[in-house]
Amino acid sequence: MDQALLLIHNELRGTNLTVFWNSERCYHCLFQVLVNVSWSGKPGKPSIAAVAVSTQHGSLLQLNDTLEEKEVCRLEYKFGEFGNYSLLVKQAHNGDNETACDIVVNKNPIDSNLPVCIAFLVGVALIIAVFFLRFLLSLDDFHNWISKAINSRETDRLINSELGSPSRAGSIGGDAQLEAWHPPAASPRLRCVDTFRGIALILMVFVNYGGGRYWYFKHSSWNGLTVADLVFPWFVFIMGSSVFLSMTSVLQRGCSKFKLLGKIAWRSFLLICIGVVIVNPNYCLGPLSWDKVRIPGVLQRLGVTYFVVAVLELIFAKPVPESCASAGKILLYYKDQTKDILIRFTAWCCFLGLISVALTKVSENEGFIPINKNLWSISYVTTLSSFAFFILLILYPIVDVKGLWTGTPFFYPGMNSILVYVGHEVFENYFPFQWKLQDNQSHKEHLTQNIVATAIWVLIAYVLYKKKVFWKI
């Protein structure tokens, strides 16, 4: 997987070659020895060496004369997955005693990104189909036609039955019963927050399951940003936004700050315990697995972060609208003031984005402080925060204001985030989330498996939502 075969033909008479390799994405890295190709000793018969080369990024090849330690030629090439190539090194025919290095394709590579493109197009097609169906159902004529088609047999049965003509008194009594049964309407929940949380969570589940084994669904080795690097900061961002909303709601119900502090400490403790005890990759091996347990895991970090942010908010925060500097305070203080909310989302998105531009110089490695997930550099934080405000800028008017999108399907896992996260970690290696692949070197099979596993958790979250089952801590 992510490799191609390269055959190096040394046709230089009396010259031994050393082939060095480097990735174009490796910043200021030294060339690594790839293979040595000695002269065959027989004129007209080249010596051949076969090596595997990476296809994730472009490759830099440098060929040196082994004895004289001088560069023979250098070239840059992007190899394709499972392709077969020949590098022909021979004397040029221009009479200048120069060396020609040419790459010939013996077998065409496959398009390893085609499965991702197909999956994306299928997803877009499903979204368009759902929106089109919702549009049709919103039309009175189409809705009435569907209702008649579905209920035609039931209507005929009621007409021909003695039960088909209920009395007027019975009808009124039934309506009164239903109205008395319904609970009073609760204050509406911000669906954009749960939708955003669900988006981050589903992406996290997908990349944790492998992301089809594509390099851009894996974390960056050092500087740079991939899809996998987005999800954890977004989850933390939404957690921070929810802290203020939930704390304000609890305090408005008459809970004292001291009691709320105890709840914060207990919730943080539970998050840490769940991360250490339940989300243990070797828990099924028994007590001996504890020597390999990972203490600073995802939930553990979330627990510590939640405790620090919540305590600071509880002690120092003041309800001054002008000081709104987070997605939770903005949404609460400017409730029902869509324009003010969008202006602030836009302002923070641009402000944090400009900081990132200044720190990185819009470069992966050449900035003052490059984006680095491993170090959680300042530019990484500001960039991901800028993206988060931009996503809320899009979601809030579409989901909560206009109601053009309900947040489906991301809303459901967003409402049960702890359960989905813990569940996907614990049952990662069990069917139907994983099965034996026919070709373990196929991106298509890995991608299919990971998409199916992620979709199952979305379905589980949907069923739990319909059953009103939520795991809260």
N, C-alpha and C positions, 0 to 999 in steps of 0.2 A: 504494500500500500504506500502511495506517495513516493514511488521509486520508478526509475527507468534503467534500462540496461545500456551501458556505453562500452563499445568496443574500440580500443585505441590501437590504431595501426601505425607502427613505427617503420617507415620506409627510408629513413635517413641512414645512409651508409656509414658504418663505423661510429654511430652516435647512440649513446644510451640516454634515455629520457626519464626525467622525474616529473610526474604530473601532480600539481598542487590544486587544491579546491577550496573555494570559499563561497558563502551565500551572500547574495547582494543585500540581504536584510541585516547582515551582521556588521555592526558599526565598528570600524577601525579594528577588525579582527585580523589576526595573522592567518596566512594561508596554511592549510593542513595538507600533509602528504596524502595523496589519493592512491597512487600506484607507481611502481617503477617498471619501465618497459625497455628492456635491453635490446641491442641490435641482434638480429637472428644469426648473423655471421654468413648468410647466404645471399649474394646479390640477387635482387629481383624478388626475394621472398620476405615480406615484412613479418615482424614479430607482432603478436596480438595479445593484448591484456584486456580482460573483461572486468568491469566494476559496476556497482550500483550507485546511481546518483539521485539526489533528492529532487522531487518535482514540486515541492511546496512553493518555492520561490526561484527566482533566476539564479543561475550558477555562474561563478567566475572561475575559469580554468587558466592556469599558467603552466606552460611546459618549459622546463629548463634542461640544458645539457648537463647531465650528471657529472661528467668529468671536469668540464671547464667552468661549471657553476654559473652559466650565463643563460639569460632568458632567450628561448627560441621563439615562442609566440604566446599571445594572451588573447582570450576571447570570452565573450559573455553570451550565455544561451539559456533559454527557458525550456527545460525538458518537460514532456508530457507524461502523464502516468501510464505505466506499462508499455511505453514506447521502446523501440529498439533503434539505437543510433550507432553510427561509426564515426570516429574522429580520425581522419586521414592526415598523417603528418609526413610530408614528402618534400622533395626539392622542387622549387618553383621552376617553370620552364622559360623564364624571361632572361636567363643567362647571367643574372646578378648574384648568384649564389645565395639566394634568399630561400626561406622555408615557408611553405604553404600549409596552413591548417584549416581543413574544411570539415564540416559536420554533415553527414549524409543520413537521411532517415531510412532505415531498413524496414521498420514496421511502424505504422501510424499509431499514435497513442490514443487512448480513450478520453472522452470528455468527462472528467471526474466530477465537474460541477453541474452536469446535466440533471442528476437526481434532485439537487437542491432547487434548480430552476423549475423543474416539473412540479415539485412539492409546493413551491411558492405560487405557481400559476393555478394549481388545483385549489389552494387556499383562497386565492383571490376570486376564483370562479364560485366557490361556495359562498363567500361573503356577498358577491353580487347576486347570487341566486336567492339568498336569504332576504336581502334588501328588496329585491324585486317582488318576492312573495309577500313581504310585509306591505309593500306599496299596493299590490293587488288586493290584499285583504282590507286595506284602508278604504278602498272604493266600495260604496254602498251596493251597487249593482252586482259586483263580483261576490261580495260577502253574502248577499242575500241568495245568490245562485248556489253558492257552496252550501249554505245552511239548508236550503231546500233539498239539494241533492243528498245531503247526509241524513236529514230528518224526514225524508218523504215516506219511508216505510213505517217509521214510528208514528208519524201523523196519521197514516191510513189505519194503523192498528188502534190508535186512540179514538178515531172517529167511529170505528165499528165496534167499540167496546163501551160497556155501560159506565166505565171509569173515565170516559173521554170528556165528560161534561161535569166538571166539579162545580159545586155550588158557589155562589158569590161570597157567602159567609166564610166558607172554607178557604177561599183564595185570600181574603183579607186577613184571616187569622194566620195563614202561613206566612204572609209578608211580614206581619207584625212579629212573628217568632224570629225570623231571620234578622230583622233589624235589631231586636233586643239582644241577639246572640253576639253580634259583632262588637269587638272591643273598641274603645275610643281611639281615634286616629293618633298615631305617634308622630313626633317630629321627623321629617324626612331625613334619611341618611344620605350623605354625600357619596353617590355611586362612583364618581370619578376617582376618589381616593381608593376605594376597594378595587376598581378596575385597574388602576395603575399598579396597585399591590399585586393583583393577579397577573398582570403582564410580566412584572419582574419575577414573580414566583415561577410561572410557567417557563420562562426563559431559563431560569436557574435549574429547574428540573430537567429540561432538555439538554443543557450543556453538561449537567452532572451525569446524565446517562450516556454521554459520549458525543452528542452533537454530530452523529454520522461520521465521527473520526476526522472531521475537517479541521484544518489548522486554525481557521478563523472562528471556530467554536471552542477553541482552547484558550487558556490564559496566555497573555504575552509573556515570553521568557524574561524580558526586562522592560525596556522602554516600548511605548506604543500602546495601542488600544484595539481590542478585539471585541466581538459580541459577548464573550464570556466575562469580560472585564466590566460590563455594564451592570449586571444584575444585582450584585451584593450592595453596591453603593445606593442603587435605587431602592432596594428593600430597606436599607437604613434610613434613607430620605423619607420614605413613607411612614416608617415607624416614628421618626421625629415629628412628622406632621400630625400623626395621630395622637401623640402624647398630649399636646395642648388641647385638642378637641375632647379627648376622653377625660382629662383631668378637670376641665371646665365643667363638663357634664356632671361629674361626680360631686364637685364642690357645690354646684347649683342645687343638688339634691340634699344638701345639708350635711355632707360629710366633713369632718374636721380635717385640718391639714395634718395633724399628728396621725390620725387614723389612715389618711391617704398615704402618708409616708410608709406606714407599715405595709400597706397593699403594694406599694412600689417595690419595697425590699423583698416581699414574698414572691412577687411576679419575677423579679430579676433572679432570685434564687431558683425558682422553678425552671426558668429558661436555661440556666447553667446546668442544673441537674439533668434535664432532658438531654442536653447536648452531650454530657459526659456519660450518662448511664444508658440511654436508649439509642442515641445516634452514635453507636460504637461499632465501627466496621468489623470488629472481631468478637462481637458479643456472643455469637453462636458457638464460639470455641470454648467457652467456659471461663473459669477464673484466670487461666493462664494468659488470656487475651489482654489483661489489664496492664501488662508491661509494655504494650504497644498502643495503649489508648492515647488519643490526641486531646490534650487538655484545652488548648486555645482554638476550639472549633468555631463554626459559624454561629450556632446558637449561644455559645459561651460569650462570644464577642458582642452579640446582640444584647445579651443579658446585662453585661457590664455597661455597654453604651446606653442602654435604656435607663439603667439606674442613675448614671451620672447626669444625663440630660433631664430626666424627670425631676430629680432632686434640685438641680439648679433652677429649673422652671418653677418648682414649688416654692423655693425660697426667695428668689430674686425677681421673678417676672412681675411686671406691673401692667394692668389693663389699659395701656395707652395706645390708641389706634395708630398714631403717627410712628410708633416704634415697630410696626409690623415688619419683621424680617424673616418669616418662615411661612410654606404652603398652608399649615393649620391655622395660624393667627389671621392671615389674610382672608381665608375662607370664612372664619367665624366673625371677625369684626365687620367685614363688609358683606355680610349675608344679604342676598337679594339685591346687591348693587353690582351687577355683572360688569359694568364698564370699569368701575374702580378695581375690581378683582383682576380683570384682564390687563389693565394698565400696570398693575404691580407685578403680575407674573411676567409681563413683557420686560419691564424695567430690570427685574432681578435676573432674568435670562440673559439680557444684553450685558448687564454689568459684570456678571460672572464670566460670560463668554469673552468679554474684552480683557479681563484679567488673565484668562487662559491664553489668549492670543499674545499678550505681552510676555507672559512667562515662557511660552513654548516657541515663540516666533513662527507659529504655524509649521513646526517641524517636529519630526519624531525624535531627533537626537541633538539638534543644534541650538535648542533654546536654553534660557537661563536655568529653568527647572522643567525638564521633560516630564511628560505624563508617564507615571510609573506606578502600576498597581501594587507591586510587591512592597514598595515603600510608602504607599498612599501619599504620594507627593502632593503639594498644594495645588499644582496644576491639574492633577488627577481629580482632586476633590472639586475644584471650581468647574472643570469641564463637565463632570457627571452631574453636578448640581444645575448647571446651565441647561443641560439636556433634560433634566427632570422638570424644571420650570417650564420648558418648552412643551413637554408632553402634557403637563397639567393645563397649559395654555390652550392646547388643542382639545383635551378631554372635557374640561369643565363646561364650555359652551355646548359641545355636541351631546354630552351625556346628561348633564344636570339642568342646563338652561333650556335648550331646544328639544331635548329628548329624541334626537335623531338616531341615537344608538343607546341601547340599554347596557352596554358593556359586556354583552355576551360574546364569547364564553368565559372571558377572563374574570368577570365579576364573581363567579361562583367559587373558584379557588381563592380569590382574594378575600372572601368571607370566611374561609376555613384554612388560613395560611399555615398555621402551626401543624394542623393535622396532615395537610398535604405534604409539607416539608418533611416531617418526621416519617410519615408513611413511605414516601419515595426513597428515603434513605434506608429504612429497615428492610423493605421488600424489594430492594434494587435487584438482587440476584435470583429472584423467584419468578416463575411463570405466573401471569402472562406479560410481565415487564421485561423478561429476558428469556431467550431460548437459543438453542444451538443453531448457528448459522451454517448454511451450506457452503458459503465462501467467506471465510473470515477476513479476506483481503479486499472485500467489496464495500465501497462507500455506500452503494445503493442499499445493500442489506442492512448495514449498520444504521443508516438513516431511517429506513422503514421501521426497524425495531425501536429506535429511540422516539420516533413520532408516535407510534402506536402506544408505547409506554406512557408518554406524556399525555396523549389523548385520553387514556384510561383514567388518569388522575383527574382530568377535567370532568369526565363523566361521573366519577365518584363524588367529586365536589358538587356537581349538579344534583345528583340524587340526594345527598345529605342536605343540601339547601332546600329541596322540595320537602324533605322529611323534617325540616327545622332542627337539624342536628348540627351543632356548632361546638367546636372544642376551644374554649376560652380559658386563659390562665391569668 
